Amino acid sequence: MPVPKWFVIAKNEYLVRTSTFRSIRRYLPFIVIPTLAVYVAFIAPAMVNLLIDELLALFLSQVAVAVVQILLFTIFSYFIVLPIAGALRQTEMGRIQILVSAPVRPSDVLLGEFLGAVPLYTVVVTIVAGLFTAALNPLGLDLAQMGIIIAIFILTLFSGLWIGTVLGAILRTRFAETARGRDIGRALAMVAALPMILLMYALMSGALVEVLADPGTSGIVRTILGLLPSSWGAEVIINFAHNPGNISALAVETLTRFGGLVAFFVGALWLGSKVADRAYSLEPTAFIASRVTPDGSFYKTIRFIGGGGSFGSLLVSLFKDYNRRLENLS
């Protein structure tokens, strides 16, 4: 039975991402898995115990749904932006030529890149889910409820990772042909990350909780974010917090929202693969040489101030590069 192409690409992508740990690569799973187990069993509960009273009061409060919705939406968006920011890096020409020469579809490449990144992103998912489960454990949640909460984090965050992988590939196809396009792509990723940084800062400072204390504001936030898949899991988590150990009482609601999250993840995989085959190009970038006009009086003055020699030419080049980047970002 032939090995699927996406599996080979996923293995190579994982080897590339773990190249920093080249000397201990074969032992890396045996190091990471026990470390995460110790974190979930001991470190996360110890961290949560420092603020356990405040956290339990938050999960049982009227603003709990809106806060968890915002938190999951922020992390979900971060997992979308992260692969987009990395997609516009200069890809090695040798790797592109290998992909173009091989009988492989763009969707196979993206699926392989996604699966190759999953092991490392699983570490982040485990850290976030470990904190949540440690905070909810004193409420008396049973194993089924804990398992569903962990599955919610996995589906939500990996959905964001897959969406970001597809969007990053499409943006790379559209913007990577020129240096200006790559600067625009990086600027878009940076601008998209700013609202998430502000939301996280507002959550940590407590300012957002104070704003959500108003029932009207909390209701508006819940209505808006309730349309997004990241919020479906948030409502399940808060329902479990209010009904610990009684999953049967919430069976229909849990099945509806959790089933919708599963359907969204599967649908995103299917739709993303179809979009990738149509919109993502594996062709190598063709760079066209640009025509350089003679320097104007401004750059002549800069060269004169720099002494007119090699240092003056270097100073002019730095000013040109800064001006180009400032123009593209603006």
N, C-alpha and C positions, 0 to 999 in steps of 0.2 A: 504494500500500500504506500503510494507516494506521500511524502511529507508536505503538508500545505505550505504555500509560499509565505503566507502571513506568519506562520509559526517560525520559519527560518528568519524572517525579518525581525520578529519579536525577540528571538534569541540574540541576534546581532545587536539590536538596539539595547538590550539589557547589558550586554558586554561593553558597549560603548559608554553607557551611563555609569557603570561600575569600574571604569578604567582607572579611576583615582585609587581604588582599592585593589590594584592589580595583584599585589603580592599576597593578599589574603582573600582573593575573590572566591575561591572554592570553599573557604571556611566562613564566608560572610553570612550565609543563612543561619549557620549554627551559632553565630555570634549575635545577630540581630534578633532572632526569634526568642531566645532566652532573655535577652535584655528587655524586649517589649513585654514579655510575660512578667518580669519583675516589676516593670513600670506599672502595668495594669493592676497587679496584685498588691503592691506595697507603696510605690512612689506616688501614684495618682491619689489613692485614698489619703495619704499623709498630707498632700498639698490641699486637698479639698477640706480636710478636717480643720484647717486654719480658718476657713470661712463657711463652715457647714451651716451655721444658723442663718446667715444672710442668704445663702443659696437656697435652702429649703423654703425660707420665707418668699423668695423670688418665684420659685417654681409653683408655689401654691397661691400666689397673688393674682389679682385681676389682670395685670399686665404681662403675665407669664407667656401667653401665646404670642403676643406681639414681639416680645423680646427674643424668644427662641426663633420666631420667623425671621427676624432681622439678622440674628446670628447665623442661621443656616444659609440665608440668602447671601450674606457677606462671604462666607467660606465657599459657597457654590460659585459665586462670581469670581472669586480669587482663583479657583481651579480652572475657570474658563480663560482668564486673562493670562495666567502663567504660561501655558503652551503657546499662546499667541505671541507673547513677548519673545519666547525662544525660537519661534518659527522663522523669524526674519534674520536670524544669524546667517553669516556667510557659510553655506553648505560646501563641504569638500567636493571638488569637481570629480575626483575619482569615484566617490560614492554615487554621485548623480549618473556618471557614465555606466556604472554597474547596473543601476536600476533601469536605465533606459535600454541597455542591451539585453536585459533579462525579460522573459515573457511574463510580466507581472502587471497587474492592474493597479491604478492609483488607490483604490479602496483597500487592496491587500497591503500596500505600503503603510497607509494610515492606521489600519487595524494592527499591523505589526508594531508600529511605533507606539500606539496606545497600550498594547499589551506589554511591550517592553518597558514602558514607564510605570506600569501598575505596581510592580514590587516595591519600588522606592516610594511611590506616593502612598502605598499602604502603611508605611511608617507614620506619615502625617495623619492619615485617617485613624490609625490606632491611638495616637496621642490624643486627638480631639474626642473620639468616642470613649476612650478610657476616662477622661475627665468627666464627661457627662454621666456615664454609668456609675462612677464613684460618687458623684453628687446625688444621684437618685437612689443609690443603694440603701441609705438609711430609711427610706420611705417604705421599704419592704416589697419591692418589685420581685416577681418570680422570674425563673430562668427564661420562660417564653417571652415575657415582656422585655427582658434584657437583650435577648437574641434579636427581637424585632427592632429595638432601638439601634443596635449595632448594624443591622441590615439596612436601616434607613440611612445611616451615615454613609455606608458603602455605596448604596445606589445613588444617593444625592451627589456626593462628591465625585464619583467616577462618571456620572452623567455630565457634570460640568467639565471634567477632564476630556471626555470624548468630544463634546461640543467645541471646546477650545482647540483641540487638535485639528478638527475639520476646518474651523474658521481660520486658524493660523495657516493651514495649508493653502486655503483659498486666497488669503491676504498675501502670502508669499508668492503665489502665482501672479497676482495683480500688481504688487508693489516692488518685487525683488529685481526687476529688470534694470533699474537705475539706482544710483546712490540716493537720489532725492526721494524715490519711492520707499527705500528702506528706512530713511529718516522719518518719513511720514508714518510708516507702520509702527516704528518704535514710539513715536509721539502719541499715536492713538492708544497703544497699550499703556503708556504712562498716564495719559489723561483718564483712561478707564479705571486705573487703579486708585486714583485720588479719592473718589467718593467712598470706596471701601475702607481706606485708611481713616477717613473722617468718621465713618460709622463705628469702626472698632474703637477709636479714641473716645467717642461719645459713650459707648457701652462701658468701657473700662472706667471712665470718670464718673459714671452715674448720672450724667446730664440727660441722657436719652431716657432712662427709667423715669426721671422726674417729669419729662415731657409726656411720656406715655401714661402717666398717672391720671391724666385727663381722659375720661371715658370716650369723649368725642374723638380725640386724637388717636387713641388706641383703636377705636373702631374703624377709623379711616385707614390706618396702617394695616390692620388685619384684613380689611376688604381688598386693598390693593395687592398686598403680598399673597393673599389667599389664592389668587389666580395662578401663581407660580408653583411648579412642582416641589421646590425646596420647602414650601410652607405646608404641604400635605403631611410630611413627616413630623413637622413641628407640632401640629395639632394632635397627632397620635401620641407623641412623647408627653405632652401636658395632660392628655386624658389618662395615660398610665400613672402619672404622678398623683392625680386625684383619685384614682381607683387602683391602688397597688394590690397585686395578687388576685385581681378579679378580671381577667381578660375576657371571660365569657360574656360579661355585661357589655363589653364594647366590641363584640365580635363583628357585627355588621359594619360599624363605622371604621374599625381597624382594617377589615378586609377591603373596604371600598378605597380608603386613602392609600393603604400600603399596596394594594393591587394596582391602583392608578400610578403609583411611583414605579412599580415594576414594568408596567406597560409603557410608561414614558421612557424608561431606560432602553427597553427593547426597540421601541419605535425610533429613538434617537440613533441607535446603532444602525438600523436598517436605512433610515432616511439619510444619515450622514454618509453611508457607503455609496448610496445612489448619487448624492450631490457631489461626492469626491470624484466619482468616475466621469462626471460631466464637467466639473469646474476646476479640478485640480490637475495641473500639468506637471509631468516629470521631466519635461525637456530642459536641458541646461540653458542658463541665462546667456543671452547674446549681448555683450556690452558694445556699444557704439561709441567710438572716439568723438569727443566733443571739440569744437573749435574754440580756441582761446583768443579773445580780442586783446589788443594792446592795453597795457595798464593805463588807467586814467591818472589825473593829477593827484587824487587822494593816495593811491598806492605808490606813486612816484615820491610823494612826500614822506610816506612811511619808510620807503627804501632809503631815502636820503637821511632820515633821522637815525636809521639803523647803521649808518656808515657806508652804505652803498655797495658793500662787498657781499660775502656769503651770508653774514649775519643779517644784513638788510633784506636779502632775498628770502631767508628763512622767516623773518618777521612778516613779510608780505604774505607768504604762504599760510602762516598761522591766521592772519587776519582774514584771508580769503576763505579758509576752511571754517572759521567761526561765523563769518557772514553767511556762508551757504547753509550751515546747520541752523542758524537763527532764522533764516528765511523759510527753510523747509518746516521747522517746528511751528512757526507762526502761521 
